[in-house]
Amino acid sequence: MKVLDLQCRLGHSFEGWFGSQNDYDAQRERGLVTCPVCNDSEITKKLSAPRLNLGHSTAPNSEPRQGAEPAGAGSAAGGPQARAADASSTAASTAAPALPDLPTETLQQMQAAMMKMVRHVMANTEDVGSQFAEEARKIHYGERAERNIRGQATREETEALIDEGIDVIALPVPENLKGPLQ
């Protein structure tokens, strides 16, 4: 099993599990590897430090050798510090220019919060599809029972709903979240 740290061209980082490098390459070429946030299929592998679970290793020496750099300060040592340094340098070099210059951890927290909110909306609303504007009006004017709905509306339909005093909000939902979640 290969676990890869991946990133889309917009800078969203995520993890992918593949049977082998060939499986990853084949799936990527067929457009099956997509970002879980924006559904982008232009994916690149990020640098990541391998974790070797040897089981019989001894505790690392807490005192660095004379003249040696501490782990994570640009050395090739594994561990969270080196991995975080690799991740932030990769994110900075491949992220879209429109993204704010925030620490990788902050961007990941924002991405996780957005995904949590989208999943909550998907789980707690009824999908009325392209009938959204019509259904929202019927609910607003008491012709249908009040309930939480979601669907698609054109810009003109959305503006007309707002002009009528009907509260709506645009929420971009990645295509891969519209179906059943695994």
C-alpha positions as CSV (number, residue, x, y, z in Angstrom):
1,M,0.0,0.0,0.0
2,K,1.3,3.4,-1.0
3,V,0.1,6.5,0.9
4,L,0.9,9.7,-1.0
5,D,0.6,13.3,0.1
6,L,-1.1,15.0,-2.8
7,Q,-2.1,18.6,-3.8
8,C,-4.3,20.2,-6.4
9,R,-3.3,23.3,-8.4
10,L,-5.3,25.5,-5.9
11,G,-3.1,24.3,-3.0
12,H,-5.6,21.9,-1.3
13,S,-3.6,19.2,0.4
14,F,-4.9,15.7,0.9
15,E,-3.8,12.1,1.2
16,G,-4.3,9.3,-1.3
17,W,-3.9,5.5,-0.8
18,F,-2.9,3.4,-3.7
19,G,-1.9,-0.3,-4.3
20,S,1.3,0.8,-6.0
21,Q,2.9,3.7,-7.8
22,N,1.6,2.2,-11.1
23,D,-2.0,2.3,-9.6
24,Y,-1.5,6.0,-8.8
25,D,-0.1,6.8,-12.2
26,A,-2.9,4.9,-14.0
27,Q,-5.7,6.5,-11.9
28,R,-4.2,10.0,-12.3
29,E,-3.9,9.6,-16.1
30,R,-7.6,8.6,-16.3
31,G,-8.7,11.6,-14.2
32,L,-9.8,9.5,-11.3
33,V,-7.6,11.2,-8.7
34,T,-9.4,14.4,-7.8
35,C,-9.2,16.9,-5.0
36,P,-11.9,16.3,-2.3
37,V,-12.4,20.0,-1.9
38,C,-12.6,21.4,-5.4
39,N,-12.7,18.3,-7.6
40,D,-9.7,19.4,-9.5
41,S,-8.0,16.6,-11.4
42,E,-4.6,18.4,-11.9
43,I,-2.9,16.7,-9.0
44,T,0.8,16.7,-8.0
45,K,2.6,14.6,-5.4
46,K,4.1,16.5,-2.5
47,L,7.4,15.7,-0.8
48,S,6.9,13.7,2.3
49,A,9.3,12.0,4.7
50,P,8.8,8.2,4.8
51,R,8.1,6.7,8.2
52,L,9.9,3.4,8.8
53,N,8.3,1.4,11.5
54,L,11.2,-0.8,12.6
55,G,9.9,-1.6,16.1
56,H,13.3,-2.4,17.6
57,S,14.9,1.1,17.3
58,T,16.2,2.8,20.4
59,A,15.0,6.3,21.6
60,P,16.8,9.0,19.6
61,N,19.6,10.9,21.4
62,S,18.2,14.2,22.7
63,E,21.6,15.9,22.5
64,P,22.6,16.8,18.9
65,R,26.1,15.9,17.8
66,Q,28.6,18.7,17.8
67,G,28.2,20.7,14.6
68,A,25.1,18.7,13.5
69,E,21.8,20.5,12.7
70,P,18.8,19.6,14.9
71,A,16.2,17.4,13.2
72,G,13.7,19.5,11.2
73,A,16.1,22.4,10.6
74,G,16.8,21.4,7.0
75,S,18.2,18.0,7.8
76,A,17.0,14.8,6.1
77,A,15.7,13.5,9.4
78,G,12.1,12.3,9.3
79,G,9.5,13.3,11.9
80,P,6.9,16.0,12.1
81,Q,9.2,19.0,11.9
82,A,10.9,17.8,8.7
83,R,7.5,16.8,7.2
84,A,5.9,20.1,8.1
85,A,8.8,22.0,6.6
86,D,8.5,20.0,3.4
87,A,4.7,20.5,3.3
88,S,4.9,24.3,3.7
89,S,7.6,24.8,1.2
90,T,5.7,22.7,-1.4
91,A,2.5,24.4,-0.7
92,A,4.1,27.8,-1.0
93,S,5.6,26.9,-4.4
94,T,2.5,25.3,-6.0
95,A,-0.4,27.2,-4.4
96,A,-2.4,29.6,-6.5
97,P,-1.3,33.2,-6.1
98,A,-4.8,34.2,-4.9
99,L,-4.4,32.1,-1.7
100,P,-3.3,34.1,1.4
101,D,0.1,33.5,2.7
102,L,-1.0,31.5,5.7
103,P,0.7,28.6,7.5
104,T,-0.1,25.2,6.0
105,E,-1.7,24.1,9.3
106,T,-4.1,27.1,9.2
107,L,-5.0,26.4,5.5
108,Q,-5.7,22.7,6.5
109,Q,-7.9,23.8,9.4
110,M,-9.8,26.1,7.1
111,Q,-10.2,23.3,4.5
112,A,-11.4,20.9,7.2
113,A,-13.9,23.4,8.5
114,M,-15.3,24.1,5.0
115,M,-15.6,20.3,4.3
116,K,-17.4,19.8,7.7
117,M,-19.9,22.6,6.9
118,V,-20.6,21.3,3.4
119,R,-21.1,17.8,4.8
120,H,-23.5,19.2,7.4
121,V,-25.5,21.0,4.7
122,M,-25.6,17.9,2.5
123,A,-26.8,15.7,5.4
124,N,-29.5,18.2,6.7
125,T,-31.1,19.5,3.5
126,E,-33.3,18.1,0.8
127,D,-32.0,18.3,-2.7
128,V,-34.7,19.8,-5.0
129,G,-32.3,20.2,-7.9
130,S,-33.2,22.7,-10.6
131,Q,-36.5,23.4,-8.9
132,F,-34.8,25.3,-6.1
133,A,-36.1,28.8,-6.9
134,E,-39.7,27.6,-7.4
135,E,-39.6,25.5,-4.2
136,A,-38.0,28.3,-2.1
137,R,-40.8,30.6,-3.2
138,K,-43.5,28.0,-2.3
139,I,-41.9,27.6,1.2
140,H,-41.6,31.3,1.7
141,Y,-45.2,32.0,0.8
142,G,-46.5,29.1,2.9
143,E,-47.6,26.9,0.0
144,R,-45.3,24.1,1.2
145,A,-44.1,22.9,4.6
146,E,-41.1,24.7,5.9
147,R,-37.9,22.6,5.5
148,N,-34.2,23.0,4.6
149,I,-33.6,22.7,0.9
150,R,-30.7,22.9,-1.5
151,G,-30.4,22.9,-5.3
152,Q,-29.3,24.8,-8.3
153,A,-30.4,28.3,-9.4
154,T,-29.2,30.7,-12.0
155,R,-27.8,34.1,-11.0
156,E,-31.0,35.7,-12.2
157,E,-33.1,33.4,-10.1
158,T,-31.0,33.9,-7.1
159,E,-31.2,37.7,-7.4
160,A,-35.0,37.6,-7.9
161,L,-35.3,35.5,-4.7
162,I,-33.2,38.0,-2.7
163,D,-35.3,40.9,-4.2
164,E,-38.5,39.0,-2.9
165,G,-36.9,38.8,0.6
166,I,-36.1,35.1,0.4
167,D,-32.7,34.4,2.1
168,V,-30.5,32.2,-0.1
169,I,-26.8,31.6,-0.1
170,A,-24.5,30.2,-2.8
171,L,-22.5,27.2,-1.6
172,P,-20.1,25.6,-4.1
173,V,-20.2,21.8,-3.4
174,P,-17.5,19.6,-5.0
175,E,-19.0,17.0,-7.4
176,N,-17.5,14.2,-5.4
177,L,-19.6,15.2,-2.3
178,K,-22.9,15.2,-4.2
179,G,-23.0,11.4,-4.3
180,P,-22.8,8.9,-1.5
181,L,-19.7,9.4,0.8
182,Q,-17.5,6.4,1.3
